[in-house]
Amino acid sequence: MTFFVTKSLATGPIRFGVAPRRPIDEIDDDPGLSTGPDGSFVRRRKESFFFSDSRSVATAGALPRRHSEQTLIDQVLLLPKPLLALIPVGGVFLLLGFAVLFTKGRQGWVEIIFGLAMIAVPIVLTAQQRRVVREREEKERAAREERERRDSELLGKYVSALEQMRVTPDQASMDAVARERAAIDLPDPIWSPAARLAVLQIGLEALHRLGPEKAKEVAKIMAEAGGAAGLHGDAKISLREDLYLVILWHLLADDRLGPAQAAVLETLRKAWDIDVTEPAQDQFERLRGIGVRNLPRAECNVRLGFHEYCIHATKELFVTNKRVLFPSQKPSEISLPKIDDVAVDADTSTMVLKVAGVKKPISLTLDDPIFIACIIDIATTLNERPRGFA
């Protein structure tokens, strides 16, 4: 049995199946990573193992757009209050004029004409104002479209220069990227994602080519490429952290984080001068060696049934050999055979259970969702039927 974990990395989102973790002495001593030079997952285990990823492509963000969407009524309401007051007053004169017209004859036309004039003044002023606004917006639209065309062209050249630098990270390509970056006058969220991904891919290729023992040289190459792309300060440090997390998560997905691989990660951590903690790593380590025959035991402050025992207990839920109990929500309990699927979103620390007969999946935010999901997944494979039954 396996359950699935989803994680967003700098190279794109990944989703992989988590089988029961192998004992530490069964992990190979090959220091090679499970990450390829292009950032893709490289499976080194011989056992069947499901993994999928969706690597990102260096693209620029969407350009901001501004336009007026005011209606005629909106613009009328923006008029000064004395002018707006003419409309209801004019309406009163209009009604009064009709009343006089029906009772006294033509004398009522004076009030009717006067009332119509009072109502027409705000409308005429608004129409004139609206025409001026349309003319101004038309000029602004033409200027905006020209500016967006120019920005799109500059962004396209910048992304092309980034791609060339990724393929050939030499001084000439870095100078070209710096020139294209200097021509862009846009907010960081528009251009920085493409720059970060390109520099990250350069670091991955350099690490694969030079090896972990030259991690400082890899960091230098990334710093030079990042500076050319317009990334400075904390952005360069976070890039090294992103690269470290890609490597770490691929090892976790491949269940290859043994002593040899841990030594490589420590080398990278020291060379890159980073302090990265990944809570999921501890959860995966706690699962090592746990299986159907040696599930942990816990104390549950709930009434248990015949031959029922508690496996895991938190304030959010209890897991027994027969049920999952939720003290503070509905449904309050689920029998293990009804659980069809278990999945974890590592970004939000959320565990999702799909249960037969329940329309909506049950979603819980937990401190250790990967550990609990694996415990539930293993517990669903328990056969608690008496031996005398077929």
HELIX and SHEET records of a PDB file:
HELIX    1   1 ILE A   24  GLU A   26  5                                   3    
HELIX    2   2 LEU A   72  LEU A   77  1                                   6    
HELIX    3   3 LYS A   81  LYS A  104  1                                  24    
HELIX    4   4 GLY A  108  VAL A  167  1                                  60    
HELIX    5   5 GLN A  171  ALA A  182  1                                  12    
HELIX    6   6 ASP A  188  LEU A  210  1                                  23    
HELIX    7   7 PRO A  212  LYS A  214  5                                   3    
HELIX    8   8 ALA A  215  ALA A  229  1                                  15    
HELIX    9   9 ASP A  234  ASP A  254  1                                  21    
HELIX   10  10 PRO A  259  TRP A  272  1                                  14    
HELIX   11  11 PRO A  279  ARG A  286  1                                   8    
HELIX   12  12 VAL A  292  ASN A  294  5                                   3    
HELIX   13  13 LEU A  336  LYS A  338  5                                   3    
HELIX   14  14 PRO A  369  ALA A  379  1                                  11    
SHEET    1   A 6 PHE A  51  ASP A  53  0                                        
SHEET    2   A 6 GLY A  12  VAL A  18 -1                                        
SHEET    3   A 6 PHE A   3  LEU A   9 -1                                        
SHEET    4   A 6 ILE A 339  ASP A 345  1                                        
SHEET    5   A 6 THR A 350  VAL A 355 -1                                        
SHEET    6   A 6 ILE A 362  THR A 365 -1                                        
SHEET    1   B 4 CYS A 310  ALA A 313  0                                        
SHEET    2   B 4 PHE A 318  THR A 320 -1                                        
SHEET    3   B 4 ARG A 323  LEU A 325 -1                                        
SHEET    4   B 4 GLU A 333  SER A 335 -1                                        
END                                                                             
